[in-house]
Amino acid sequence: MMWKPNVTVAAVVEQGGKYLLVEEQTSNGILFNQPAGHLEPDESIIQGAIRETLEETGYTFVPQWVLGIYHWHSHADNTTYLRFAFTGSVVDHDPSRALDAGILRVGWFGVDEIYETTYCHRSPLVMRCVADHLAGKRYSLEILTHYD
């Protein structure tokens, strides 16, 4: 039996004390998440985070640090995720850009608002990434290597 985790990327973007989140329709209902998604073939982990943020929010994300690498098993769908989370800034926004299917809303949320909506987060990694960002966790992007 071959086991492979689902590799995902996420952008944890803070601006003025608020964090960029998406509200999305999922198979488990309407949930909140950081801009995030699956790594696609032939893209680097960093490129994946930039692409997912643009596709889900219309914002151009510039990763500056690796926030963390997270391993989580969802018992609800018996799936294991390996999430590479980045922190950085957004430098542009295209409000007219068509967003990924399922994205209902993009917004900036304070820490208290995020904490109060824990019950409708896509995974426990949403709050954990915010907590790690607040704790000042940052790792150089140079720890990642992409071979073509």
Steps between C-alpha positions, in 0.01 A plus 500: 500500500634841406419792728534860387395809692322784322752783464342840550625856513356793696555875531472658843475870428462761774433865430412757763433232762261305275550177310394417146250213494263346251152373571435203277236244418640152570361149515481560878309828473609863499841530666781753553860444394814686411550524123619143446487204271675205348843518345480443126742296287812681384464801731720585795348516846545878499338534155207296629440740789513800268261337251249382760485844663436670167240244390308511829526868592611712203799615707859470379690333785873544558627228737774623731526218753403140555264509796501127555448154359196327647394135496131440570272202456131571439298223657188632326627398156794278605748723318844613609619847409852641492457878500777745414392837640662828403476850633565813302316793351257579223608756244203525266131418488275436203143526637354410159691171473281190488579292809517122531171315505367473852651824631210696647685788660848639559562712806732631765427368850633592843644233729193507724271449199712208383501343844121540532447315171722201587195272472480575127867489401599267217753339733669562835797629299321832439525606865837329551653700214364826642639408844840416350502828310417693818778310680747634242588169336690566178739282300705597198361414158848363428412180688291403194664365187324441170666297228352522152 
